Amino acid sequence: MIETKLLLNTYFEKLYEYLDAAADTCRARTETLLQEEIEKRDFGTFNAQKITAYREACWAFVMERIETYNPIGIQYTFDQADTTEAFELELQLNWYDSKTEYENLVRAARKKASPSMSQQQMEQLARELIAEFGAYPNQSIIAGFETEPTLQKLPDYVVARAIEKIIHQQL
């Protein structure tokens, strides 16, 4: 079990490295995607002030996501003593349900992890997890938005798509 935890920590650390290095690129990508989504969907009128507010929300979400993956922040975000309670709280706070996505990520990490993993092997396995699963919880966010697109979900969706594009370019 400790090997799985170490591999998942490496997965989140790799995500942090990728996004921290590409923060400005991610910001530019979110602005482009936001504009595309506003034009593509019928969300009503967007004046300059409203567009600026959504851009700022996207940027705040990017920064929040980077800090979530920060090796220092990982322990507070993902090392919950009672996983059931943590996921219940997450479901209350978020509009998307990422429980299955997280369970699939953990299951895959459990299969890949071994007691004899070197740091280099863990990093390679973490890259494999990122290639297969992307950045948690993006799959849930993207699927939730595409099922029912709303303005409330737009910033999360734009950020999730931008992050996926960036991390896959870095693999």
Secondary structure, 3 states (H helix, E strand, C coil): CHHHHHHHHHHHHHHHHHHHHCHHHHHHHHHHHHHHHHHHCCCCCCCHHHHHHHHHHHHHHHHHHHHHHCHHHHHHHHCCCCHHHHHHHHHHHCCCCCHHHHHHHHHHHHHHCCCCCCHHHHHHHHHHHHHHHCCCCHHHHHHHHHHCCCCCCHHHHHHHHHHHHHHHHHC
